[in-house]
Amino acid sequence: MAGFDWPALMRAGMRGLGLSPAEFWALTPAELQFLLGPERGAAPLGRARLDELIRAFPDDQGERDDGGN
């Protein structure tokens, strides 16, 4: 199993994102990945996946969009 490329991650976080060392080391791997952006080659959200998410998490039909007025 390959490990993390810490020098590359530190360069991306501290030089690329301008994080201080303390800020860099306080991040979780998920937070760092989010800040660095999507991986190259990662597919964007397609219509089929969007439809799947809409079915799984429907909007509450009882909510009002008029601010309650």
C-alpha positions as CSV (number, residue, x, y, z in Angstrom):
1,M,0.0,0.0,0.0
2,A,1.4,3.4,-1.0
3,G,1.5,6.1,1.7
4,F,0.7,9.8,1.4
5,D,3.0,12.0,-0.5
6,W,3.5,14.4,2.4
7,P,5.9,16.8,0.7
8,A,3.5,17.2,-2.2
9,L,0.5,17.7,0.1
10,M,2.4,20.2,2.3
11,R,3.4,22.2,-0.9
12,A,-0.2,22.2,-2.1
13,G,-1.6,23.2,1.3
14,M,1.0,25.7,2.4
15,R,2.3,27.2,-0.9
16,G,-0.8,26.6,-3.1
17,L,-3.5,27.4,-0.5
18,G,-1.4,29.7,1.7
19,L,-2.2,27.7,4.9
20,S,0.1,28.1,7.9
21,P,1.7,24.9,9.1
22,A,-0.7,24.9,12.1
23,E,-3.7,25.3,9.8
24,F,-2.4,22.5,7.5
25,W,-1.9,20.0,10.3
26,A,-5.3,20.8,11.8
27,L,-7.2,19.8,8.7
28,T,-8.6,16.3,8.3
29,P,-7.7,14.5,5.0
30,A,-11.3,15.1,3.8
31,E,-11.0,18.8,4.4
32,L,-7.7,19.1,2.6
33,Q,-9.1,17.1,-0.3
34,F,-12.1,19.5,-0.4
35,L,-9.8,22.6,-0.4
36,L,-7.6,21.2,-3.1
37,G,-10.6,20.5,-5.4
38,P,-11.8,17.5,-7.3
39,E,-9.4,14.8,-8.4
40,R,-8.3,14.9,-12.0
41,G,-10.5,12.5,-14.0
42,A,-13.3,12.5,-11.4
43,A,-16.6,12.5,-13.3
44,P,-19.0,15.4,-12.7
45,L,-22.4,14.8,-11.3
46,G,-24.5,13.5,-14.1
47,R,-28.3,13.7,-14.7
48,A,-28.9,10.1,-13.7
49,R,-27.1,10.5,-10.4
50,L,-28.9,13.8,-9.7
51,D,-32.2,12.0,-10.4
52,E,-31.2,9.3,-8.0
53,L,-30.4,11.8,-5.3
54,I,-33.7,13.6,-5.8
55,R,-35.6,10.4,-5.3
56,A,-33.5,9.5,-2.2
57,F,-33.9,13.0,-0.6
58,P,-37.1,14.6,-1.8
59,D,-37.9,18.1,-0.9
60,D,-40.4,18.4,1.9
61,Q,-43.7,19.3,0.2
62,G,-45.0,20.9,3.3
63,E,-42.4,23.7,3.3
64,R,-43.2,27.2,2.0
65,D,-40.8,29.0,-0.3
66,D,-42.4,32.4,0.2
67,G,-40.6,33.1,3.5
68,G,-43.7,32.3,5.5
69,N,-45.7,35.3,4.2
